[in-house]
Structures are given as structure tokens and as C-alpha cells.
Amino acid sequence: MEGPLSEAFKMARDFLLRHREDYGSAYAGFRWPKVEYFNWALDWFDMLARSKRGDNIALWLVDQDGAETKLSFRRLSERSSQIANFLRRLGVRRCDKILLMLGNVAPLWEVMLAAIKLGAVVIPSSVLLTPTDLVDRITRGRARHIVSGAEYCANFDSASASLTRIAVGESAPGWRNFESGYSESNVFEPDEETRGSDPLQLYFTSGTTSKPKLVEHSHTSYPIGHLSTMYWLGLKPGDVHCNLSSPGWAKHAWSCFFAPWNAEATVFVLQQKRFDARGLLDALQDHGITSFCAPPTVWRLLAKENISAWKMKLREVASAGEPLNPEVIEQVRRAWGLTIRDGYGQTETTAQIGNSPGQPLRPGSMGRPLPGYRIQVLDVEGHQATEGELCLRLESAPLGLTPGHRDEHRSSLSTVGPVYRTGDIVSVDRDGFVTFVGRADDIFKSSDYRISPFELESALVEHPAVVECAVIPFPDLVRTSVPKAVVVLRPGVEPSRETALSIFRHIRKVLAPYKRVRRLEFADLPKTTSGKIRRAELRAADSQRAASGSQSRCEFREDDFLDELG
């Protein structure tokens, strides 16, 4: 039986499903549902569990060795209610903070649903975090409880002894056993109604340039806000959706939790200890995946395989995290007849911009604003422009926007006047298609020319030897700075002078002279635990080298090849 809260949500959801390939009508007609009280797990997920689709598979986990776990909406509803009752018995109360550190195991989803039912606040955390990282998150997030895989319990030895500690899997000294929660009642009764504005999750950003910010989301901003993400992905009831994201980061909540279950789709997760492109392709084919989303790095690695050899049931393919290079999109189109649709958002938001299903794509563009979002592009003086900082108009009340960053538990948000500033530079054409230029902090000048690292990186990865790269400014006395590329080579390719010459020749063919990369370094790229490149770390290392006049062993300068380049 649907209540008024789930009905308002469902009406908004169904509107987007009806206009799934009619962008104009969806964008013009969509309105965020207005709810004062809303608890997504109780008002939506449990309602699905009681419906005629309750026995449909909600969560499908497959191990690398082929072992499978399948849980229906009804079973997950019951299990999460058991865990909610268990957590409440251990002292977890409304608005208490729970630090959650689990891999892709069923209890991850059970705890998330249970915490929502309780009104507790989850701090999702990557299993790659160090003990120092964890103490920082516990302190700044004011966590009172921990749910962790037993294999990670030792990482919390230096955390406060007052924390409730719950271990998933094997028993751990001083930790409660999670599995004992399955003996609790599978009927959960909330203490009180949940306000839509109550806090739901606290996410730490990836911290590519500074200390990670703590981003808060409410019971409406992510659960309801991810209707825009559902629309971008093109999901619909009965889909089997596979998204490659690590637990602990916002994209996991985007596409492994809220968006698929908003659509009544199955969440499919392949658990690989080490990434195996062929194993992933086998899983997509053998398990009949209909929708697939992966970051650009994964798409580039898949494109190294003969992907046309795999016969897919895929209908939708998407990419997010950073813009995807055009040549990879073309290779997938040739092999599968599908176009990878780019999308854009932040930890602070749900999907803001995307190429939605059935719409024309512009080469290089990440699409148009998604339903519920109104954007402006502003220059440095705050005037509307065709290229500038991407901003969200606040008067349109984008529900998927965070209520604020939490700094010493005072809410703050990067706003100037009636807009929220994303910090990303984009260009927009007359038809509203938005193209990513770069992070405001990453764009630099060389000989007074404005350089977008992404444009140069897109050209570099077209070379067959290049798997991944990052372009940064290298200090130069004449030009102020010159573009330098730190390059990761395909396995089996030697980081030699011959390889560098081949890449420099490629650059000369595809880039205008003022954009050319003048230095190459073959090295691994420093990354955050979420996989984003730490460009600030690369720039700092080069500043030190420039000051000392030293050069990396695997670094080559264009000037060294002038005779061969002509």
C-alpha cells in the first residue's frame, strides 16, 4: 500500500520514465517532489518489497570464482530491518554517525538501508584508507559507531575506545559480531518520522588538491536527488545494472544504490581482487547485463581488448568521473553499436549534466543539463559567458545539491549570489550542450595561451602505447610554463627514447604548435583512493626539479629530438 510520501516520489519517478527518450519534455516538465517528511528505505524501498515486484532480484553479487549472492527486494527489506533493530539495541540512535568500511559484500547494502530506517548518518569509507585517515574521519565526522569488515579491524586500533565496534565476517576481539543481528525481528518500527532535511550521509571528497572536505547529504538530496542520475543512466524497471565504483565514494551510492533502486532495477556487482578486463567482459556477457557504467580508465582498458568478440545484451553504456576520450567512444560504437554516454556531477550533487538516452550527441560534449538542474556559465567577473565556471542556479532549488560542507560542524557552501560554483570550467554552445574544459585549478597558461590539460590528454591517449596520462605545467623561463605529460605506458612497451620520439611525432600531427607537449615523463600517476589523479603532487615535484635543475631518469624533452622531428 503506497503512502503519500512514496506516491509523490513515484509520480516524479514515473514522469521521468515516461519521457525517458524525450529530453525536451522531461527537462521542461520535471519538478522535484516536495516532501517535508521522507525516509527512502521505509517509504520507498520497503514499499517495493511489499509490491508485486518484491521477489525480483535487488542485489546480485558475483565473486571472481563464480560464487553468487542474490537478494530480492523483499529479502533485503527484511534483513535491513533485522540489522536496524540490532543497531538500535546496541545504542545507535537517530542522527548518530556510523563509519562504514566494507567491500562489496551484502552487509554493505543492509547497513545502508538499516541506517536510513533508523535515521542514523553513514560515513562511507574506502577499505584503502590508512589508520591515520580513519582517525581523521572519525574525529571530523564525530562518528560514534563503526561497522567494518573483520579484515580491517586492526586499522581502528588507535581510534577511541568509546566507539561501538561491529565486525562483519570473522569475529574480532573487542568487536560485536554483525551476523548475530540476523536473529533480530524482521519487523522494524521507527521511533519517529524522518524529516527530509535530516542528515543522511557524510562523504569525504577525494582531496586531489587539499585536505578532503566533508560533504553532507540529506534524506532528500541523495535519495530523491538521484532521480536525475536514474534519468541520465536510462534505467528502467527490470534492468540489470553494473557500475564499477569502489565502496566509500559517492559514485557507489549514485549507481550501486539509489539510482538503480529508484528505477526498480537490479544492482549487479562483479568482485575482482585485481582488475581483469576479459573477466569483466565475460561477466557482462554471461549474466545478461543491460546497463553498464564505468570510469574512463576502465573503458580505456576494455578498449585494448577485441571487444567485438563479446556478444552483449547491453542497451545503455555510460561513463563518469572525468570526460572520456572520443576514440574510445568510437571503438565501442563500432564493436557493439552503442554510444557511451558521458555524465557529470560531483560528490556535492547528483548527476547535473549528461547525454541522456535517445538524444543526439556532440563530439566531446558531456551533454545537457539534466531534469531538475538549471545551470549558468560565468566568467571571472561573474558575467554570463560561453566559456567559464559551471554554476547551478539556486533559485530553481536543485534538490540533489548538498545542504553544505561541514567545517567544524558549521555548514558552508561555495555560493556567490544566486549560484553554486562547481569549480569546473566548461564551454556551452547555442543548443545547450556543455563541454568540459578542466578544473579551474588545473588550467594554465603557456606563452600567454590558455591550456586545457584534458584536450592534450585526449590527444595523447590516441597513441597506441599510452594507457593513461596527466598534463601539467612545467616552469619555463621564457614561456612561464610549458605543457608536460606524465604518461603510463601499455604493458610491454619500454619507457625508451624510441617510445618518447614516437609520442612526440604523434603530438606534432594532432596538436597545434602552441598546445604541444614539450616534456614527457614515463611514470606511475599518484592517485587518491578514489582513483583521481593528484595533479598538485605532480606539480610540486616538478617545481622542486625546476628549482634544482634536475630531471627524472625517464623524462624526455622535445628539444632533445629536434633533428628527428624536423
Helices and strands as residue ranges (DSSP letters): H 4-18, H 23-29, H 40-40, I 41-45, H 46-50, E 57-63, E 68-72, H 73-89, E 97-101, H 106-118, E 121-124, H 131-141, E 145-149, G 150-156, E 164-168, E 176-177, G 178-183, E 199-204, E 214-218, H 227-233, E 240-243, H 250-253, I 254-258, H 259-262, E 266-271, H 277-286, E 291-294, H 296-303, G 307-309, E 316-319, H 326-336, E 341-345, E 351-354, E 368-369, E 375-378, E 387-393, G 394-396, E 404-407, E 410-412, E 415-416, E 419-428, E 434-439, E 444-446, E 449-451, H 453-460, E 466-476, E 480-489, H 497-510, G 513-515, E 519-522, H 535-548, E 555-557, G 558-561, H 562-565
